[in-house]
């Protein structure tokens, strides 16, 4: 009787343990599937992030090139304006000098006449 009772108790514990084991295995499978889904989402997010970073790098490169071009054009314009201003100033000086020379020559001509 005691042996039968102990055996029955043991069998009931085994059944309970097997049920707990099955539940735990099912939970493990669910968690494994969940982890796999998260891994896929993470990989997708990483690929998208790399794509965005690459696009931003291209944009920055393009903007740097535009900035360089604008700076070069600005420098060219400054140089051209400086040369134009210099040429205008030099031309005015030459005109003034020639006008003064002409007046001197006219005065000399009048004196000689």
VMD Tcl script that draws the C-alpha trace (Angstrom):
set ca {
  {0.00 0.00 0.00}
  {2.75 2.42 0.98}
  {4.74 1.35 -2.05}
  {1.72 1.80 -4.34}
  {1.03 5.19 -2.80}
  {4.65 6.25 -3.24}
  {4.68 4.94 -6.81}
  {1.43 6.81 -7.63}
  {2.81 9.98 -6.03}
  {6.03 9.57 -8.01}
  {4.12 9.01 -11.27}
  {2.01 12.11 -10.60}
  {5.18 14.15 -9.97}
  {6.64 12.78 -13.22}
  {3.49 13.78 -15.11}
  {3.61 17.26 -13.57}
  {7.32 17.58 -14.38}
  {6.73 16.43 -17.98}
  {3.94 19.00 -18.35}
  {6.23 21.73 -16.95}
  {8.99 20.57 -19.29}
  {6.67 20.73 -22.29}
  {5.46 24.21 -21.30}
  {9.05 25.35 -20.83}
  {10.05 23.91 -24.22}
  {7.11 25.68 -25.89}
  {8.11 28.95 -24.21}
  {11.68 28.40 -25.38}
  {10.50 27.87 -28.96}
  {8.38 31.03 -28.80}
  {11.31 33.02 -27.44}
  {13.62 31.57 -30.08}
  {11.19 32.64 -32.80}
  {10.90 36.07 -31.18}
  {14.69 36.41 -31.02}
  {14.97 35.43 -34.70}
  {12.39 38.08 -35.63}
  {14.27 40.69 -33.59}
  {17.51 39.66 -35.27}
  {15.93 40.13 -38.71}
  {14.55 43.54 -37.68}
  {17.96 44.55 -36.35}
  {19.70 43.50 -39.57}
  {17.15 45.45 -41.62}
  {17.57 48.51 -39.40}
  {21.37 48.28 -39.72}
  {21.16 48.06 -43.52}
  {18.80 51.04 -43.63}
  {21.09 52.96 -41.31}
  {24.11 52.24 -43.51}
  {22.13 53.36 -46.57}
  {21.16 56.63 -44.86}
  {24.74 57.23 -43.73}
  {26.00 56.63 -47.28}
  {23.38 59.02 -48.71}
  {24.34 61.68 -46.16}
  {28.02 61.23 -46.96}
  {27.22 61.71 -50.66}
  {25.19 64.82 -49.85}
  {28.00 66.23 -47.69}
  {30.52 65.50 -50.43}
  {28.31 67.18 -53.02}
  {27.81 70.23 -50.77}
  {31.56 70.43 -50.10}
  {32.19 70.41 -53.83}
  {29.61 73.17 -54.35}
  {31.20 75.18 -51.53}
  {34.63 74.76 -53.10}
  {33.28 75.88 -56.48}
  {31.58 78.91 -54.94}
  {34.73 79.87 -53.07}
  {36.75 79.59 -56.28}
  {34.20 81.73 -58.16}
  {34.26 84.29 -55.35}
  {38.05 84.44 -55.44}
  {37.99 84.76 -59.23}
  {35.46 87.58 -58.99}
  {37.52 89.37 -56.37}
  {40.62 89.03 -58.52}
  {38.76 90.21 -61.62}
  {37.23 93.16 -59.74}
  {40.61 94.04 -58.29}
  {42.18 93.94 -61.73}
  {39.32 96.00 -63.20}
  {39.68 98.56 -60.42}
  {43.45 98.64 -60.90}
  {43.07 99.01 -64.67}
  {40.52 101.81 -64.25}
  {42.79 103.62 -61.81}
  {45.80 103.18 -64.09}
  {43.82 104.34 -67.12}
  {42.68 107.44 -65.22}
  {46.29 108.19 -64.26}
  {47.43 107.79 -67.84}
  {44.59 110.01 -69.06}
  {45.47 112.67 -66.50}
  {49.15 112.49 -67.44}
  {48.35 112.69 -71.14}
  {46.00 115.62 -70.53}
  {48.72 117.41 -68.59}
  {51.25 116.65 -71.36}
  {48.81 117.93 -73.99}
  {48.28 121.14 -72.08}
  {52.04 121.61 -71.76}
  {52.50 120.98 -75.48}
  {49.69 123.42 -76.33}
  {51.26 126.03 -74.07}
  {54.63 125.46 -75.68}
  {53.08 125.73 -79.15}
  {51.40 129.02 -78.23}
  {54.64 130.41 -76.87}
  {56.49 129.41 -80.00}
  {53.89 131.02 -82.25}
}
mol new
graphics top color blue
foreach p $ca { graphics top sphere $p radius 0.5 }
foreach p [lrange $ca 0 end-1] q [lrange $ca 1 end] { graphics top cylinder $p $q radius 0.2 }
display resetview
